[in-house]
Amino acid sequence: MNRTPGNDRDRRRVFRPLPPARGRRSFADTWWGNAWVDALEGPSRSVTGRLARGRTYARAGNVREITITPGRVTAQVNGSLPTPYRTSMEIQQLTTPQWDALLDVAAGRAGHLAALLDHDMPTTLAEDAAQAGVQLLPSSREFVPSCSCPDDGYPCKHAAALYYQVARLLDQDPFVLLLLRGRGESELMAELHRRNAARAAATTMPAEAAPRGVSARQVFAAAQAGLPPLPAPPPVLHHSAPIAQWATVTEPVPGVDAEALEFLATDTAVRAVQLLRQALLPQSEPVAPTALSVADDAARLAAADPPLGISQRLAWGTRRTPTALARAARAWRYGGVAALAVLDEPWEADPLYLRAVREEIRRAWAGERVPRLGVDESWVTVLGHDAQLRLGRDGYLWYPYRKKHGAWWPAGFPQRDVGAVLSELVAPDLE
């Protein structure tokens, strides 16, 4: 994929021709790629006539270089003649109020922003957007095709081939969909960071829950009623170095990373509020904070979506690549320390239990084709589907994983029902 230079490069993306996709059971791999295909094929998922020929053209690699701009995707598609046809598709862009609603939704949950940074689109983002009145994924009536071929079908097989190839592009990068809806990746991320920072700057405690102020005069007067006098003030601490203050420092303080310090202070405040709320619960037992290793704590901090420079330092400090840290951060969001424990290596689970699990999976697929399974200690891989289940070290929770760019990534929250986890992972591929 290349991006054109210049100020408009964020709103014009050019993709090299995708390789042939013969033999793929499902045209798209991600849920949003499949949703795009569903919109084209309709609720019946029937692929006949021109759609079937378009899918064949796409699988064969007949679609050439694809250019995507707001509301429009264009490409040349090879047909029966030596000269390719000029094919395009238009899709309705979101209005400014719709973008405001969508951005508010995306910035409202830390997980939304973190997922987009991983080039992932959580189903909750689309669901929350729909509740806010924004239909992120298109419907079939929003597709407007155009082609230079003489076929007056709607769509012709060349336009249908372009539709299917866009589903594969969406698999690689969900920002393709957002660009079609009207905005580029850089401007979106900048706006999301701005809104996220504004939320973080707001007070953590709701105004109605904040304690009401009492004048110092009243406090001092009450203190005189039988209380011992205050002790002498401590001696003045002489310190030669300047002291950083958030509101007054106008120049960088040598040796102090203000951005990192602010991020750590915010993290400390959030954890303090969480511990305070836990302590104030009725009949609550004191809960000691879990002791974390340096690597696990770095994953916890990375899950809070720090600025890029801090994220890089967390990666370097724990000898991880940025991608490895992103995987660990995602695991933390799905299950904390317990999820990190299954991120990198399997553990030796009870083989009798694993045998029982395989039988449970076979029973769950009664009357249907049972997926082929490969077992490696506590990991169960669904062969041919880029899906994997990992047994937690507690011995009963199963963590879903999906293969992406050659690596296994956490794909959801753990569940005890292995059949339910497996069904959600492979359902799109088995349709």
Secondary structure, DSSP 8 states (H G I E B T S, - for coil): -EE--STTGGG-EEE------TT-SSS--SHHHHHHHHHHHTTTT---HHHHHHHHHHHTT-EEEEEEETTEEEEEE--SSSS-EEEEEE-----HHHHHHHHHHHHHSHHHHHHHHTT---HHHHHHHHHTT---S--GGG-EEEESSS---TT-HHHHHHHHHHHHHHHH-THHHHHHTT--HHHHHHHHHHHHHHHHHS-SS-GGGS-----HHHHHHHHTTT--------------S----TTT--S--TT--HHHHHHHHHHHHHHHHHHHHHHHSTT----------HHHHHHHHHTT---HHHHHHHHHHTT--HHHHHHHHHHHHHHHHHHHTTTS------HHHHHHHHHHHHHHTTTS----EEEETTEEEETTTTEEEEE-TTSS-EEEEEEETTEEEE-S--BS-HHHHHHHHHHHHH-
